Amino acid sequence: MTGFGISDLSRNFALRGINSDLNQNLLRLSEEMVSGRSSDTTLRVNASFSFLTQIEADLIQTEARSFALTEVALMAESQQTSLGRLVETADDIFGTLALARTDASTLSIDITSTEARGLLDSMISAVNANAGGRFAFSGTQVDTPPLVTADELLSELATALSGATTLADLRLAADDFFNLPGGGFETTVYQGTTQSLSPITIGNGETVALSLRADDPAIRDLLKSVALVAVADAPGLLLP
C-alpha cells in the first residue's frame, strides 16, 4: 500500500496558518481583557440580546433605587438632627425656668425671656433646616421653609395675647393661637402644606414614609411653651 506524506512546504503553510490564528486570537483576547467587552457580542450571546436588555433594565432600576435611598437618607438625617436640637433646646429652657423660679425679680424675668427668645430662634432654625435644598418639615411644599422667623412668631403671638385680662385668659388665647384649626399658627406661622410627603419607594415593594411636619402637635406645644417664656416680659401680659 502506498502512503502519502505531507511535504515540507505543505507543513510550513499549515503551521503558518495556525500561528496566524493564534496571533489573532491572542490580540482579540488582549483587547477584550483591557476593554472588558467582547469583540463579537452577537457570537458571545448566541444572537440573543434578551438577557442584555434585562441587565440594562436592572442597572436602571438599581440606579433609581440608589437615588431614592440617598434622598431618604438626607431627609431622615435632617429631621433627626432637627429633632435632636429641639430636645436640647427644651432641656435648656426647662433648666432656665427651674432657676428663675427661685428669683422672680423683674431682672430675672427679663433675662429668662431674652434667653427664651434666643432658644426659640434656634428651634425655628432647626425646623427650617433643609437637606439638598428640600425642607424636611414643610409637607409637600419642600421648597418653602415651614416656619416664619422667631420675631414674626412672637409678634403675632403678642397680638393674639393682648386682649387677655387674666392668666387663664392668656393661657386660653395661647392655646387657641397654636392649636385651634385655622388659628394664628396655621394662618401666619406655618408656611408648609397639610399634606405630608408621599411614601418614597426604595425598591422591591418597600417604601419609607417621612410624614412629620412642623405643624405636628408635639412641635406646636414645644414652640408654645418657649414662646410664652419669650414674651413673659412684654408690657401688659399677666405672666407670673
Beta strands, then each sheet from edge to edge (+ up, - down):
strand 1: 130-131
strand 2: 134-135
strand 3: 200-203
strand 4: 206-208
sheet 1: 1+ 2-
sheet 2: 3+ 4-
end
